[in-house]
Amino acid sequence: MPKEIRQLTTEIEVRSLDDESKSEYVEGYALKFEKWSERLGWFKEIISRGALDEADMSNVIALFNHKIDYPLARNTVSTGAGSLQLTVDAIGLKFRFEPTDTTYGQDLMKNLRAGVINQCSFSFSLDHSGDEEPDEWTRNEEEKLYERRINRINRIFDISLVTTPAYSDTEAVVGERSLEKVEVLKRQKNTSNKRIELELDLLDLTI
């Protein structure tokens, strides 16, 4: 199951804890339900409500720029600095964490306060091994692209605060099974076009 990475421009807030420690935490949404993504090269996608109902989120890490050597927090840490809290609500996957007291963690908080960093990214995978496919593809002829609806996410690996998108539009990764579905749609479209051409040719012959 290949890991896919998606980026979201969203409001990321820095809040203070209600105690005398003057500690701060980061809060925002890693993903939002029923919101179309920007055009990702040849497709765009949307995540259904309920897509996280069966997702494995037992070991998710908060990172900076998706770099594993810049860990900020993890949801296996129970409390305090380094603790990542994940909540699924009506909007999407909400996160909250107090980064560990590291140089890059301190720099991150400064950039968040200044508004230099305002993008969040998450990595996930889909499981195509079951009877029911986790995503659906359709062709949008008006916009000349494919639309993908993700109905069931298998696993969330990490959420990451990023300075730039994790990929360019033309490099958005999808799994092999998803590409196979797109190829089927292409063949169906070509077959339909050939049938229409044949019918027009026959019509010309009868006139």
N, C-alpha and C positions, 0 to 999 in steps of 0.2 A: 504494500500500500504506500504509494509515494506521498511525501509530505508536500502540501500546497501552502503557499504563503499569500495572504491578502492584506492590504493596507487600507486604513480608514482615517480620513481627516475628521476629527471629532473634538469636542471640548474636553480637554484634560485639565482637571483642577488640582491645585495644591491646597490642602486644608491643614489646619492645626489641630492637634489632639487636645481634648478638654482636660488637660492636667498641667502640672507645673513643669513638666519636662521640656516644654516648648518644641516638642517634636512635630514633624510635619509628615503627612502622607499624601499619596497620589491617588486620584480617583477618576474613573472614566469608563468608557465602553470599548471593549475589544472588538465586538461585532454587534450589529443591529439587525433585527428581524424585519422582513418585508420592506427593505430599502434597496432599490436597484443600485448596483455598483456603477462606477464610471465605465466607459467603454474600455475593455481590456484587450485591445488589439482587435481580434476577430469575434469577440463575444462579450457579453455582460452577464451578471448573475445576481441572484437574490436568494436570501436564506429564509426558509419557511419557519414560522413559529412551530416549536416542537422539534426542530432539528437537533437540539441538544438534549432531548429527553433521555436518550440512551448513550450519550457520549461519555467516554472515559476521560474524566478530568481529575484523576486521582493523584497525578504528579505533574503539575504545571509550574513552569518557572517564568518569572518576569525577567526580561533581558533588556539590554540597551543595544539597538541596531542588530538584533538577532544574533549577537555574538555570545557564544556560550561561555567565553572567558570574561564576560561582563555581567555576571548574575546580580540581580537586585533583590529578589525575594522568591520564595517558593511556597506553594500551598500545603506542603507537608510540615512547615514550621508553624507551630500553634499560635504563638503570640509574639508581640514586640517587633523590633526591626527584623526585616527578612521574612516576615509573615505575609503571604499573599492570600487575600480573601476573594473568592469568586462567587457571584450570585447571578442566577438566571432569573430575569423578570420579564415583564411584558414587552420591554424595549429590546433586550438582548442580553449579552453576557457582560455584566458589570464587574470591574475589578477595583481593588483597593489594596495598597501596600505602602509600608514604610520602608524605604530602601535601607540596606545596610550602610553603616558609616564608613564608606570608602571614598577615595578621591573622585572616582568617576560618578559615584552616587551623589556626592555633593555638587559636582559640576552639573549633573542632570537636573537637580532641583533648582539651581540658579537659572538654567536655560528654560525650565518650565515656568518659573516665575516671570521671566522676561518675555515669555511667549515665543521664544525661538523654536521650541519643539512643541508641536501641536498635532502630531500624527501618531497613530497607534497601529500596530500590525499584529496578526496572529497566524500561527501555523497549525494545520489540521490535516486529517486524512479521512478518506471515505472507505467503507468496506463494501466491495462489490461481490462478495462471496455468497451472500444470502439469496433467497428467492426474490426479494423485493429490492429493486435498484434504489440507491440512495439519492440519485439526482435525475432530473429530466431535462431534455434538450428540445428546443423548438427553433424554427427558423423565422426570423422577423424580416420579411421581404422589404418592408418600408424602410427600415434602417440598414438593411443589407448586412445583418450580423446574426449570430446565434444567441439564443437566450438560455441560460442555465438556471434551473431552480434546484437548490440543495435542500433536500428533505430530511436527511439523516446524516449527521456527522459522527464518525466513529471515535475520533480521539482529538483532543486539543493538546498540543505539545508545549506551546509557549505563547505568551503575549509579550510584545516588545514595543517600547517607545523608540521611535525612529526619527532621524533628522531628515531623511529623504525616503521616498518610496522604496520598498524592498526589491522592486523589479520594475522594469520599463513596461509599458502597455503591451508590447509585442512579446514579452518574455513570461507572461503569466502562465504558470504551470497547471496542467490538468492531467489526470491519470490516463493510463492507456485505455481502460474500459470506456471512459468518457469520450476519448477521441474516436473509438470504434463507433459509438452512438452517432457522432457527428458525421462520420463517413457513411453510415446508413442513411442519414437524412439527405446527404449529398446525392447518393445513388437514387433515392426516391424522387428527389427534385429533378434529376436528370431524366429519369424514366418518365416522369410526368410531362416534362418539357418535350421529350421526343414524341409522346403520345399526342400532345397538342399540335405539334408540327405535322404529324401524320394525318391528323384529322383535317387540318387546314389544306394539306396537299390533296386529300380526297375530295374536299369541298371544291377546290379549284377545278378538279377534273370533271365534276358534275355540272359545272356552270357553263 
